[in-house]
Amino acid sequence: MAGRKRRYCGQACRQRAYERRTAVQRGGLPEDTVVLSGAEVANLQDRLFQLRCATEDVLTALDDGADRGELRTLLEQVAAAATQAERLRS
């Protein structure tokens, strides 16, 4: 089938993009502004808190003389928390 490549995955994505564009235009915000709901911001803050706690666990384990296996397990938890934290939406 010839024609243009789809720009949006579906109607819901198209609608969100429209809402974002109109909010940006009304608010005079920069074009690259990301708009998150209060719930999305709270969720992101929770994920960042989990990342900080996981990092502190590694530091505590180091101070306590943890072995290589325990440190590896803790660092895997840090990596998983960082992966979750880097997403803007849950």
MOPAC internal coordinates of N, CA, C and O (Angstrom, degrees):
PM7 1SCF
backbone

  N    0.0000 0     0.00 0     0.00 0    0    0    0
  C    1.4399 1     0.00 0     0.00 0    1    0    0
  C    1.5337 1   108.95 1     0.00 0    2    1    0
  O    1.2310 1   120.11 1   -53.25 1    3    2    1
  N    1.2827 1   117.39 1   126.75 1    3    2    1
  C    1.4565 1   122.70 1   179.80 1    5    3    2
  C    1.5211 1   109.49 1   -88.57 1    6    5    3
  O    1.2310 1   121.26 1   -20.19 1    7    6    5
  N    1.3179 1   115.20 1   159.81 1    7    6    5
  C    1.4542 1   119.66 1   178.17 1    9    7    6
  C    1.5156 1   111.28 1   136.29 1   10    9    7
  O    1.2310 1   122.02 1     6.10 1   11   10    9
  N    1.3053 1   113.74 1  -173.90 1   11   10    9
  C    1.4579 1   119.37 1  -178.86 1   13   11   10
  C    1.5159 1   111.63 1   -73.63 1   14   13   11
  O    1.2310 1   121.86 1   -30.41 1   15   14   13
  N    1.3228 1   114.05 1   149.59 1   15   14   13
  C    1.4494 1   120.64 1   174.33 1   17   15   14
  C    1.5321 1   108.45 1   -72.93 1   18   17   15
  O    1.2310 1   120.21 1   -38.25 1   19   18   17
  N    1.3434 1   117.20 1   141.75 1   19   18   17
  C    1.4594 1   120.80 1  -179.94 1   21   19   18
  C    1.5208 1   110.40 1   -62.76 1   22   21   19
  O    1.2310 1   120.77 1   -43.87 1   23   22   21
  N    1.3202 1   116.13 1   136.13 1   23   22   21
  C    1.4580 1   120.74 1   179.52 1   25   23   22
  C    1.5233 1   111.35 1   -90.97 1   26   25   23
  O    1.2310 1   120.28 1   147.74 1   27   26   25
  N    1.3163 1   117.06 1   -32.26 1   27   26   25
  C    1.4619 1   121.88 1  -178.03 1   29   27   26
  C    1.5197 1   109.54 1  -121.04 1   30   29   27
  O    1.2310 1   121.51 1   -30.55 1   31   30   29
  N    1.3446 1   114.72 1   149.45 1   31   30   29
  C    1.4647 1   118.88 1  -178.33 1   33   31   30
  C    1.5175 1   111.45 1   -73.18 1   34   33   31
  O    1.2310 1   119.95 1   157.79 1   35   34   33
  N    1.3032 1   117.69 1   -22.21 1   35   34   33
  C    1.4600 1   120.68 1   179.88 1   37   35   34
  C    1.5159 1   110.86 1  -173.50 1   38   37   35
  O    1.2310 1   121.16 1     0.16 1   39   38   37
  N    1.3200 1   115.39 1  -179.84 1   39   38   37
  C    1.4594 1   121.32 1  -177.30 1   41   39   38
  C    1.5319 1   111.83 1   -63.01 1   42   41   39
  O    1.2310 1   120.27 1   142.27 1   43   42   41
  N    1.3286 1   117.08 1   -37.73 1   43   42   41
  C    1.4728 1   119.81 1  -179.69 1   45   43   42
  C    1.5334 1   111.03 1   -63.39 1   46   45   43
  O    1.2310 1   120.27 1   137.54 1   47   46   45
  N    1.3285 1   117.08 1   -42.46 1   47   46   45
  C    1.4650 1   120.66 1   178.43 1   49   47   46
  C    1.5322 1   110.62 1   -65.77 1   50   49   47
  O    1.2310 1   121.07 1   140.74 1   51   50   49
  N    1.3041 1   115.55 1   -39.26 1   51   50   49
  C    1.4645 1   120.13 1   178.62 1   53   51   50
  C    1.5294 1   110.14 1   -62.58 1   54   53   51
  O    1.2310 1   120.72 1   137.02 1   55   54   53
  N    1.3430 1   116.22 1   -42.98 1   55   54   53
  C    1.4579 1   120.98 1   179.71 1   57   55   54
  C    1.5284 1   111.09 1   -64.65 1   58   57   55
  O    1.2310 1   119.82 1   136.67 1   59   58   57
  N    1.3351 1   117.96 1   -43.33 1   59   58   57
  C    1.4720 1   120.81 1   178.38 1   61   59   58
  C    1.5260 1   110.94 1   -61.30 1   62   61   59
  O    1.2310 1   120.24 1   140.13 1   63   62   61
  N    1.3200 1   117.15 1   -39.87 1   63   62   61
  C    1.4662 1   120.69 1   179.31 1   65   63   62
  C    1.5282 1   110.32 1   -64.72 1   66   65   63
  O    1.2310 1   120.79 1   138.74 1   67   66   65
  N    1.3269 1   116.10 1   -41.26 1   67   66   65
  C    1.4713 1   120.30 1   177.94 1   69   67   66
  C    1.5277 1   110.10 1   -62.52 1   70   69   67
  O    1.2310 1   120.62 1   133.76 1   71   70   69
  N    1.3441 1   116.43 1   -46.24 1   71   70   69
  C    1.4621 1   120.12 1  -179.52 1   73   71   70
  C    1.5285 1   111.12 1   -61.78 1   74   73   71
  O    1.2310 1   120.57 1   140.32 1   75   74   73
  N    1.3200 1   116.51 1   -39.68 1   75   74   73
  C    1.4623 1   120.43 1   178.62 1   77   75   74
  C    1.5183 1   110.57 1   -64.04 1   78   77   75
  O    1.2310 1   120.58 1   134.12 1   79   78   77
  N    1.3420 1   116.50 1   -45.88 1   79   78   77
  C    1.4697 1   119.71 1  -179.10 1   81   79   78
  C    1.5198 1   111.16 1   -61.41 1   82   81   79
  O    1.2310 1   120.06 1   135.66 1   83   82   81
  N    1.3249 1   117.48 1   -44.34 1   83   82   81
  C    1.4645 1   119.53 1  -178.25 1   85   83   82
  C    1.5274 1   111.09 1   -69.00 1   86   85   83
  O    1.2310 1   119.69 1   143.59 1   87   86   85
  N    1.3409 1   118.19 1   -36.41 1   87   86   85
  C    1.4683 1   120.48 1   177.45 1   89   87   86
  C    1.5188 1   110.65 1   -64.71 1   90   89   87
  O    1.2310 1   120.69 1   139.91 1   91   90   89
  N    1.3264 1   116.28 1   -40.09 1   91   90   89
  C    1.4631 1   121.05 1   179.51 1   93   91   90
  C    1.5246 1   109.67 1   -64.95 1   94   93   91
  O    1.2310 1   120.29 1   136.83 1   95   94   93
  N    1.3241 1   117.04 1   -43.17 1   95   94   93
  C    1.4672 1   120.87 1  -179.14 1   97   95   94
  C    1.5326 1   111.00 1   -65.39 1   98   97   95
  O    1.2310 1   120.29 1   136.80 1   99   98   97
  N    1.3411 1   117.05 1   -43.20 1   99   98   97
  C    1.4734 1   120.94 1  -179.40 1  101   99   98
  C    1.5213 1   111.65 1   -67.40 1  102  101   99
  O    1.2310 1   120.49 1   141.21 1  103  102  101
  N    1.3265 1   116.68 1   -38.79 1  103  102  101
  C    1.4588 1   120.03 1  -174.70 1  105  103  102
  C    1.5090 1   114.51 1   -88.04 1  106  105  103
  O    1.2310 1   119.93 1   173.80 1  107  106  105
  N    1.3102 1   117.75 1    -6.20 1  107  106  105
  C    1.4483 1   120.47 1  -177.87 1  109  107  106
  C    1.5217 1   112.22 1    66.39 1  110  109  107
  O    1.2310 1   120.52 1  -151.96 1  111  110  109
  N    1.3202 1   116.62 1    28.04 1  111  110  109
  C    1.4613 1   121.41 1  -179.22 1  113  111  110
  C    1.5238 1   110.40 1   -82.99 1  114  113  111
  O    1.2310 1   120.37 1   -23.26 1  115  114  113
  N    1.3265 1   116.90 1   156.74 1  115  114  113
  C    1.4645 1   119.67 1   176.35 1  117  115  114
  C    1.5311 1   110.83 1   -59.90 1  118  117  115
  O    1.2310 1   120.50 1   -28.30 1  119  118  117
  N    1.3025 1   116.66 1   151.70 1  119  118  117
  C    1.4641 1   122.61 1  -175.94 1  121  119  118
  C    1.5318 1   112.62 1   -60.71 1  122  121  119
  O    1.2310 1   120.08 1   149.68 1  123  122  121
  N    1.3257 1   117.45 1   -30.32 1  123  122  121
  C    1.4642 1   120.04 1  -177.36 1  125  123  122
  C    1.5341 1   113.04 1   -91.51 1  126  125  123
  O    1.2310 1   120.31 1  -162.45 1  127  126  125
  N    1.3269 1   117.02 1    17.55 1  127  126  125
  C    1.4584 1   121.79 1  -179.94 1  129  127  126
  C    1.5266 1   110.57 1   -65.64 1  130  129  127
  O    1.2310 1   121.23 1   -41.47 1  131  130  129
  N    1.3299 1   115.25 1   138.53 1  131  130  129
  C    1.4597 1   121.79 1   174.60 1  133  131  130
  C    1.5188 1   106.95 1  -108.58 1  134  133  131
  O    1.2310 1   120.44 1   -53.28 1  135  134  133
  N    1.3259 1   116.77 1   126.72 1  135  134  133
  C    1.4576 1   121.79 1  -178.69 1  137  135  134
  C    1.5240 1   108.52 1  -106.71 1  138  137  135
  O    1.2310 1   120.88 1   -56.55 1  139  138  137
  N    1.3354 1   115.93 1   123.45 1  139  138  137
  C    1.4616 1   121.70 1   178.23 1  141  139  138
  C    1.5208 1   108.91 1  -119.74 1  142  141  139
  O    1.2310 1   120.78 1   -33.59 1  143  142  141
  N    1.3170 1   116.12 1   146.41 1  143  142  141
  C    1.4623 1   120.12 1   175.35 1  145  143  142
  C    1.5243 1   108.78 1   -74.74 1  146  145  143
  O    1.2310 1   120.73 1   -13.38 1  147  146  145
  N    1.3075 1   116.21 1   166.62 1  147  146  145
  C    1.4568 1   120.58 1   177.05 1  149  147  146
  C    1.5191 1   111.75 1   -59.57 1  150  149  147
  O    1.2310 1   120.56 1   140.65 1  151  150  149
  N    1.3243 1   116.53 1   -39.35 1  151  150  149
  C    1.4712 1   120.66 1   178.81 1  153  151  150
  C    1.5239 1   110.93 1   -65.30 1  154  153  151
  O    1.2310 1   120.43 1   141.09 1  155  154  153
  N    1.3309 1   116.77 1   -38.91 1  155  154  153
  C    1.4660 1   120.14 1   178.85 1  157  155  154
  C    1.5275 1   111.20 1   -66.48 1  158  157  155
  O    1.2310 1   120.27 1   140.67 1  159  158  157
  N    1.3230 1   117.10 1   -39.33 1  159  158  157
  C    1.4599 1   120.91 1   177.82 1  161  159  158
  C    1.5275 1   109.81 1   -64.99 1  162  161  159
  O    1.2310 1   120.26 1   136.23 1  163  162  161
  N    1.3358 1   117.12 1   -43.77 1  163  162  161
  C    1.4727 1   120.69 1   178.77 1  165  163  162
  C    1.5235 1   110.54 1   -61.92 1  166  165  163
  O    1.2310 1   120.48 1   138.94 1  167  166  165
  N    1.3190 1   116.68 1   -41.06 1  167  166  165
  C    1.4635 1   120.64 1   179.16 1  169  167  166
  C    1.5257 1   110.62 1   -64.15 1  170  169  167
  O    1.2310 1   120.40 1   137.47 1  171  170  169
  N    1.3209 1   116.83 1   -42.53 1  171  170  169
  C    1.4658 1   120.93 1   177.88 1  173  171  170
  C    1.5293 1   110.49 1   -63.49 1  174  173  171
  O    1.2310 1   120.12 1   138.42 1  175  174  173
  N    1.3293 1   117.37 1   -41.58 1  175  174  173
  C    1.4601 1   120.40 1   177.69 1  177  175  174
  C    1.5304 1   110.89 1   -62.04 1  178  177  175
  O    1.2310 1   120.27 1   140.56 1  179  178  177
  N    1.3234 1   117.10 1   -39.44 1  179  178  177
  C    1.4733 1   120.61 1   177.36 1  181  179  178
  C    1.5225 1   110.97 1   -61.83 1  182  181  179
  O    1.2310 1   120.27 1   137.11 1  183  182  181
  N    1.3327 1   117.08 1   -42.89 1  183  182  181
  C    1.4633 1   120.49 1  -179.90 1  185  183  182
  C    1.5249 1   111.26 1   -66.64 1  186  185  183
  O    1.2310 1   120.13 1   142.71 1  187  186  185
  N    1.3337 1   117.36 1   -37.29 1  187  186  185
  C    1.4666 1   120.56 1   176.75 1  189  187  186
  C    1.5254 1   111.06 1   -67.04 1  190  189  187
  O    1.2310 1   120.25 1   142.97 1  191  190  189
  N    1.3304 1   117.12 1   -37.03 1  191  190  189
  C    1.4607 1   121.16 1   176.43 1  193  191  190
  C    1.5295 1   109.94 1   -63.30 1  194  193  191
  O    1.2310 1   120.08 1   137.50 1  195  194  193
  N    1.3251 1   117.45 1   -42.50 1  195  194  193
  C    1.4611 1   121.21 1   177.61 1  197  195  194
  C    1.5261 1   110.76 1   -61.26 1  198  197  195
  O    1.2310 1   120.69 1   140.74 1  199  198  197
  N    1.3214 1   116.29 1   -39.26 1  199  198  197
  C    1.4684 1   120.56 1   178.20 1  201  199  198
  C    1.5267 1   110.77 1   -63.65 1  202  201  199
  O    1.2310 1   120.60 1   135.27 1  203  202  201
  N    1.3255 1   116.46 1   -44.73 1  203  202  201
  C    1.4649 1   120.14 1   179.07 1  205  203  202
  C    1.5248 1   110.91 1   -62.59 1  206  205  203
  O    1.2310 1   120.45 1   136.15 1  207  206  205
  N    1.3227 1   116.75 1   -43.85 1  207  206  205
  C    1.4743 1   120.05 1   179.72 1  209  207  206
  C    1.5220 1   111.12 1   -62.78 1  210  209  207
  O    1.2310 1   120.31 1   138.39 1  211  210  209
  N    1.3273 1   117.02 1   -41.61 1  211  210  209
  C    1.4670 1   120.35 1   179.07 1  213  211  210
  C    1.5224 1   110.47 1   -63.24 1  214  213  211
  O    1.2310 1   120.32 1   141.79 1  215  214  213
  N    1.3201 1   117.00 1   -38.21 1  215  214  213
  C    1.4633 1   121.27 1   178.53 1  217  215  214
  C    1.5322 1   110.63 1   -67.28 1  218  217  215
  O    1.2310 1   120.63 1   137.98 1  219  218  217
  N    1.3171 1   116.40 1   -42.02 1  219  218  217
  C    1.4621 1   120.24 1   177.66 1  221  219  218
  C    1.5301 1   111.14 1   -63.07 1  222  221  219
  O    1.2310 1   120.26 1   144.84 1  223  222  221
  N    1.3416 1   117.10 1   -35.16 1  223  222  221
  C    1.4680 1   120.65 1   176.73 1  225  223  222
  C    1.5295 1   110.89 1   -60.84 1  226  225  223
  O    1.2310 1   120.59 1   140.15 1  227  226  225
  N    1.3302 1   116.47 1   -39.85 1  227  226  225
  C    1.4673 1   120.16 1   178.50 1  229  227  226
  C    1.5274 1   110.06 1   -65.04 1  230  229  227
  O    1.2310 1   120.50 1   135.48 1  231  230  229
  N    1.3173 1   116.64 1   -44.52 1  231  230  229
  C    1.4681 1   120.15 1   179.30 1  233  231  230
  C    1.5236 1   111.61 1   -61.19 1  234  233  231
  O    1.2310 1   120.52 1   137.59 1  235  234  233
  N    1.3210 1   116.61 1   -42.41 1  235  234  233
  C    1.4652 1   120.48 1   178.12 1  237  235  234
  C    1.5269 1   110.75 1   -63.60 1  238  237  235
  O    1.2310 1   120.81 1   136.89 1  239  238  237
  N    1.3279 1   116.05 1   -43.11 1  239  238  237
  C    1.4671 1   120.37 1   179.16 1  241  239  238
  C    1.5272 1   110.90 1   -61.85 1  242  241  239
  O    1.2310 1   120.54 1   139.92 1  243  242  241
  N    1.3277 1   116.57 1   -40.08 1  243  242  241
  C    1.4695 1   119.60 1   177.13 1  245  243  242
  C    1.5230 1   111.15 1   -61.87 1  246  245  243
  O    1.2310 1   120.71 1   134.87 1  247  246  245
  N    1.3350 1   116.24 1   -45.13 1  247  246  245
  C    1.4676 1   120.59 1   179.39 1  249  247  246
  C    1.5312 1   111.36 1   -62.66 1  250  249  247
  O    1.2310 1   120.70 1   148.83 1  251  250  249
  N    1.3321 1   116.26 1   -31.17 1  251  250  249
  C    1.4666 1   121.28 1  -178.63 1  253  251  250
  C    1.5276 1   112.93 1   -87.50 1  254  253  251
  O    1.2310 1   120.01 1  -177.92 1  255  254  253
  N    1.3270 1   117.59 1     2.08 1  255  254  253
  C    1.4589 1   121.26 1   178.24 1  257  255  254
  C    1.5250 1   114.43 1    74.69 1  258  257  255
  O    1.2310 1   120.32 1  -143.63 1  259  258  257
  N    1.3162 1   116.99 1    36.37 1  259  258  257
  C    1.4642 1   121.20 1  -178.98 1  261  259  258
  C    1.5265 1   110.84 1   -60.57 1  262  261  259
  O    1.2310 1   121.25 1   -29.55 1  263  262  261
  N    1.3290 1   115.21 1   150.45 1  263  262  261
  C    1.4627 1   118.92 1   179.05 1  265  263  262
  C    1.5338 1   110.08 1   -81.36 1  266  265  263
  O    1.2310 1   121.68 1    -8.65 1  267  266  265
  N    1.2975 1   114.39 1   171.35 1  267  266  265
  C    1.4733 1   121.74 1  -175.64 1  269  267  266
  C    1.5385 1   112.62 1   -58.42 1  270  269  267
  O    1.2310 1   120.28 1   139.68 1  271  270  269
  N    1.3180 1   117.07 1   -40.32 1  271  270  269
  C    1.4673 1   120.85 1  -179.27 1  273  271  270
  C    1.5156 1   112.41 1   -64.17 1  274  273  271
  O    1.2310 1   120.87 1   136.66 1  275  274  273
  N    1.3322 1   115.95 1   -43.34 1  275  274  273
  C    1.4630 1   119.68 1   179.21 1  277  275  274
  C    1.5247 1   110.47 1   -66.00 1  278  277  275
  O    1.2310 1   120.65 1   137.91 1  279  278  277
  N    1.3390 1   116.36 1   -42.09 1  279  278  277
  C    1.4670 1   119.41 1   178.49 1  281  279  278
  C    1.5203 1   111.20 1   -62.61 1  282  281  279
  O    1.2310 1   120.57 1   140.24 1  283  282  281
  N    1.3260 1   116.51 1   -39.76 1  283  282  281
  C    1.4632 1   119.55 1   178.86 1  285  283  282
  C    1.5271 1   110.69 1   -61.76 1  286  285  283
  O    1.2310 1   120.54 1   135.28 1  287  286  285
  N    1.3221 1   116.58 1   -44.72 1  287  286  285
  C    1.4647 1   120.71 1   178.64 1  289  287  286
  C    1.5250 1   110.85 1   -59.98 1  290  289  287
  O    1.2310 1   120.72 1   134.43 1  291  290  289
  N    1.3295 1   116.24 1   -45.57 1  291  290  289
  C    1.4614 1   120.19 1   179.33 1  293  291  290
  C    1.5267 1   111.88 1   -63.85 1  294  293  291
  O    1.2310 1   120.66 1   139.83 1  295  294  293
  N    1.3207 1   116.34 1   -40.17 1  295  294  293
  C    1.4713 1   119.34 1   179.49 1  297  295  294
  C    1.5259 1   111.80 1   -69.35 1  298  297  295
  O    1.2310 1   120.16 1   148.92 1  299  298  297
  N    1.3086 1   117.30 1   -31.08 1  299  298  297
  C    1.4709 1   119.54 1   173.62 1  301  299  298
  C    1.5286 1   110.11 1   -64.06 1  302  301  299
  O    1.2310 1   120.56 1   143.22 1  303  302  301
  N    1.3351 1   116.54 1   -36.78 1  303  302  301
  C    1.4638 1   120.16 1   176.32 1  305  303  302
  C    1.5250 1   111.15 1   -67.00 1  306  305  303
  O    1.2310 1   120.51 1   141.79 1  307  306  305
  N    1.3354 1   116.63 1   -38.21 1  307  306  305
  C    1.4705 1   120.18 1   176.23 1  309  307  306
  C    1.5259 1   109.86 1   -62.33 1  310  309  307
  O    1.2310 1   120.51 1   134.49 1  311  310  309
  N    1.3236 1   116.63 1   -45.51 1  311  310  309
  C    1.4673 1   120.51 1  -179.88 1  313  311  310
  C    1.5231 1   110.99 1   -61.90 1  314  313  311
  O    1.2310 1   120.00 1   139.00 1  315  314  313
  N    1.3240 1   117.61 1   -41.00 1  315  314  313
  C    1.4679 1   120.56 1   178.89 1  317  315  314
  C    1.5244 1   110.74 1   -65.73 1  318  317  315
  O    1.2310 1   120.37 1   138.48 1  319  318  317
  N    1.3378 1   116.89 1   -41.52 1  319  318  317
  C    1.4639 1   120.37 1   178.64 1  321  319  318
  C    1.5309 1   110.97 1   -65.35 1  322  321  319
  O    1.2310 1   120.35 1   142.13 1  323  322  321
  N    1.3351 1   116.93 1   -37.87 1  323  322  321
  C    1.4679 1   120.60 1   178.77 1  325  323  322
  C    1.5234 1   110.62 1   -66.59 1  326  325  323
  O    1.2310 1   120.37 1   140.70 1  327  326  325
  N    1.3205 1   116.90 1   -39.30 1  327  326  325
  C    1.4667 1   120.77 1   178.01 1  329  327  326
  C    1.5192 1   110.28 1   -61.17 1  330  329  327
  O    1.2310 1   120.61 1   136.55 1  331  330  329
  N    1.3318 1   116.44 1   -43.45 1  331  330  329
  C    1.4663 1   120.31 1   178.37 1  333  331  330
  C    1.5325 1   110.96 1   -66.87 1  334  333  331
  O    1.2310 1   120.47 1   140.28 1  335  334  333
  N    1.3189 1   116.71 1   -39.72 1  335  334  333
  C    1.4601 1   120.65 1  -176.21 1  337  335  334
  C    1.5285 1   113.10 1   -68.40 1  338  337  335
  O    1.2310 1   120.37 1   151.40 1  339  338  337
  N    1.3211 1   116.89 1   -28.60 1  339  338  337
  C    1.4649 1   118.19 1  -175.99 1  341  339  338
  C    1.5271 1   113.23 1   -75.75 1  342  341  339
  O    1.2310 1   120.13 1   169.55 1  343  342  341
  N    1.3083 1   117.35 1   -10.45 1  343  342  341
  C    1.4625 1   119.72 1   175.14 1  345  343  342
  C    1.5291 1   108.37 1   -82.99 1  346  345  343
  O    1.2310 1   119.77 1   -46.31 1  347  346  345
  N    1.3182 1   118.04 1   133.69 1  347  346  345
  C    1.4585 1   120.40 1   179.75 1  349  347  346
  C    1.5206 1   111.50 1   -75.35 1  350  349  347
  O    1.2310 1   120.93 1   145.01 1  351  350  349
  N    1.2947 1   115.83 1   -34.99 1  351  350  349
  C    1.4715 1   119.65 1  -179.76 1  353  351  350
  C    1.5153 1   108.70 1  -113.03 1  354  353  351
  O    1.2310 1   121.19 1   -32.52 1  355  354  353
  N    1.3268 1   115.33 1   147.48 1  355  354  353
  C    1.4681 1   119.67 1  -177.28 1  357  355  354
  C    1.5093 1   113.29 1   -73.46 1  358  357  355
  O    1.2310 1   120.10 1   180.00 1  359  358  357

